[in-house]
């Protein structure tokens, strides 16, 4: 019984924690939506707005996923609660029938006349000896009544639990449909923003300048990684250096933008492009090109979700525009280990992987280092 009670308490705590986490995520999502509305009314900062929208989309997707998981769990709880209620009702019916038969027997033999066996006692002393028997009969009746009342209470509790879970399932389903609809609207809004940036001259020029600023922010991130000691890989980069020309590609695909400069806009303005943009399908796995330590994961304006690996000796690789990140800061990865999946976060031109290689912390063309 103690183990059952402990299990029930742990289950209740687990439910409460899951509900609190979901409520917290929904509150954060509403806060982001309000901030996004404010940003939408301001001028400039196109990449910042895009990143804020993408972060809202990611959070929205997380909420939808948690609502779906919670919906499935509550659905299973309803099946169990329904089955438990049916079993308890069956036991209650059997106990009620037994109870009714016992009441009928008592009323026939005790209410109208004394029990027949009392007339066969030869003296009063035998009646005294029969007291334990009478007490045992009374105890059995009290147990039967208590069992019936307990079962009736359990049935009522199970019925209320079932009704509560059904109401919760209805709320979860409505919330999921609402959040799914808002998620789709956010995706459409993002596509509209990207289309405007690509097609409107003023927005494209502004976005290109912001990309230049984003490269400067990346330099600050790399500097901070080195100075803070976050670059934790103890190697000297020899694996990368010796494998020049033979490093595996982080993902297979066509090169959209080579290392060097990209020309954008009607006047074909040239802006630096310090890595390779590799075309690949959304969700394609991305792998580490060499052994290293994860020294940074997160979002960076202009690059979307990124992972930076330290390979030692001043060698770094950067993987940008990721959809999902499958590693964590401080994790040691071997060559070929998964980093995440191809996405379009922070990208102005669809799903792709932005791959950057640094030697002595300086960007170099990755192409000569990759296997041909």
Buried (B, 14 or more C-beta within 10 A) or exposed (E): EEEEEEEEEEEEEEBEEBEEEBEEBBEBBEEBBEEBEEBEEEEEBBBBBBBBBBBBBBBBBBBBEBBBEBBEBBBEBBEEBBEBBEEBBEBBEEBEEEBEEBEEEEEEEEEEEEEEEEEEEEEEEEEEEBEEEEEEEEEEBEEBBEBBEEBBEBBEEBBEBBEBBBEBBEEBBEBBEEBBEBBEEBBEBBEEBBEBBEEEEEBBBBBBBBBEEBBEEBEEBBEEBBEEEBBBBEBEBEBBBEBEEEBBBBBEBEBBBBBEEBEBEEEEBEBEBBBBBBBBEEEBBBBBBBBBBBBBBEBBBBBBBBBBBBBBBBBBBBBBBBBBBBBEBEBBBEBEBBBBBBBBBBBBEEBBBBBBBBBEBEBBBBBEBBEE
